């Protein structure tokens, strides 16, 4: 696994873990405690160099994310699936064709 690809994968797993926790925990202080715990778990394995162990840790993290997937996750309002997505969409700017009238 290339170094840059590995960094992106781990960062993606970390962000997914935080989003997952935010979907399950709605109180800010409890979420912050969970975020610190997640960060600590990622920091514990920061210096890991064994490819087999890294592969195991990535697989375990992906399995945990799948296991604790929220049925109704929090989605930012303007994102696809959000409450404001495609609300008040501007009409097309091109002129209508005469043959449609």
Phi, psi and omega in degrees: 000130181289157184296314181293317178298318180298316179299316180295320179296314181294318178297321178296317178297321179296313179297319178298321179297317179294317179296319179299315180296321180294327178291328182272331186246119184259357176260131187300317182293322177290322177296318181298319178297319178292322178297320177295320178296317178297316179300318180297320179296321178289323180294327181301328184253019183297321184268010181294131182241344182287118183300324179294317180294319178298315179300318178297314182296318179296315179298318179296318179296317178297321178295319178295320178298320179292320181295318184261024179298129182282135181291335180224074186292158176287127180237130176304142188305320184275354180279158176305130184094350178280167184289336181255006184296128180059026174276138180058050178289134180292144178291159180298146185270346183287155180287141176290150179281143182297329184290348179275357182257000000 
